[in-house]
Amino acid sequence: MNFQPRGISDRAIQGPASYQSEIEAAEALLKGKDTWNGVTAEAVARMRLQNRFKTGLDVARYTAALMRADMAAYDADSTKYTQSLGCWHGFIAQQKLISVKKHFGNTDRRYLYLSGWMIAALRSEFGPLPDQSMHEKTSVPALIEELYTFLRQADSRELNDIFRALDAARKEGDKAKEKALIEKIDNFQTHVVPVIADIDAGFGNAEATYLLAKKMIEAGACALQIENQVSDEKQCGHQDGKVTVPHEVFIAKIRACRHAFLELGVEDGIIVTRTDSLGAGLTQQIAVSHKPGDIGDQYNSFLDCEEVTAANARNGDVIINQNGKMMRPKRLPSNLYQFRPGTGADRCVLDCITSLQNGADLLWIETEKPHIEQIASMVDRIRKVIPNAKLAYNNSPSFNWTLNFRWQVYDAMKEAGQDVSKYNRAELMKAEYDDTPLAKEADERIRTFQADSAKRAGIFHHLITLPTYHTAALSTDNLAREYFGEQGMLGYVKNVQRAEIRQGIACVKHQNMAGSDIGDDHKEYFAGEAALKAGGAHNTMNQFG
């Protein structure tokens, strides 16, 4: 049974190479165990195959190796970028991967993203919160564990269906079908995929970051995404008021994450370092500098300063030496220090290079708009120092994608001297523009954004942070409008159940999805003919075939 279809070798996870060898291993185990009557080798083999990942660390080691292989493949061919969708519940993650396998036949280069924003908004015991690291830190590893519990259950369910089909083929004496189903078992691809998990700014100092990182890795995370904001003032990347920390503070947290991976034996663990410097105009600390040009001096060089003289010195001034001059950084009433306007891109580039030179594997540059050349302009500079630098990029719902790309096309048309008189740039979001050449060109750019930016701007991984937050709200709104309105029950049947049946959504058999058939088969393993099963003739799920 091959859980690693792209040649990643890990026998501890992969186990015996075939269904038959699993049965033979179980037979050898049971040999001589005369009191273990009623325990059959094939039942043991099936249950083992349905539970191949025994711990979160098994998951983390497997997915880390998978992600490393994907990173190498992208380095060789930029068309092989990866994607993920943020999921706020294990069931959502499970259904996503079931759909991916149904539509594309495999899960190659398709991951999950765990968003701190969605945990704060949806999974905190405090109730809905803004993305400011106020939620319980333990809710992060708890969601990782939940995601993988549901993905492992998806494996168990799909395999159980194959086992049932195998039993039916044997009963019918169909040897060709029996052989095909065993081959299907042997080549089964797991629903378990990498999760890139948001550790925010580390929820405290480096030791706090290390402790949380361990919990996240033990739950199954192979990739930790950490940002360079100050922990106690952390803000969503698309809000104002972001405050960064000096590089040495951030590097200590990168090292904390790496130590956590190595302590737990996840040697391929991936660290994604996010810089919020493009939109962050403040810092909590002046960096320590020992000599001109060191990393602390470079960080401080971006501070908004004025020269201090005996005449303009004030009580309580903080003064730094810059190029032989005594300079006073601009300090706000909040006791934060301000960077010079227009330095964001330069700070991002320095952040990225410094992170990669100190243990990071992937970069994340948080931008205010989805613009390929803006991203590429920074990546080009980074790659002059680190040639294989690559990014995870937030295809954020915080962007108005329609408006941003219509603006980009409008501006390009105007610059090229084309007639734009029939378009009002300030009103391009209006539906009346949807069928215009401008809107169609904008939509095409949106469609190819990921492929284009993977090639031009070094983006290895494209993620949407909050998609299922929005899809849940949209689908619920549509159902509520119909069901509580004139359509009544037809609002559910036509737009949900009938659509599920016709689109082949496995969840239409919700009892099966929740594990009812697995439970029935286990009852038969345990009690034989005396098993009281739920899936008999009177089970209404039989109406769905």
Secondary structure by P-SEA (a helix, b strand, c coil): ccccccccccccccccccaaaaaaaaaaaaccccccccccaaaaaaaaaacccccaaaaaaaaaaaaaaaaaaaaaccccccbbbbbccaaaaaaaaaaaaaacccccccbbbbbaaaaaaccccccccccccccccaaaaaaaaaaaaaaaaaaaaaaaaaaaaaaaaaaaccaaaaaaaaaaaaaccccccccccccccccccaaaaaaaaaaaaaacccbbbbccccccccccccccbbbbbcaaaaaaaaaaaaaaaaaaccccbbbbbbbcccccccccccccccccccaaaaaacccbbbbbcccccccbbbbbbcccccccccccccccccccccaaaaaaaaaaaaaaaccccbbbbbcccccaaaaaaaaaaaaacccccccccccccccaaaaaaaaaaaaaaaaaccccccccccccccccccccaaaaaaaaaaaaaaaaaaacccccbbbbccaaaaaaaaaaaaaaaccccccaaaaaaaacaaaaaaaccccccccccccaaaaaaaaaacccccccccccccccccccc
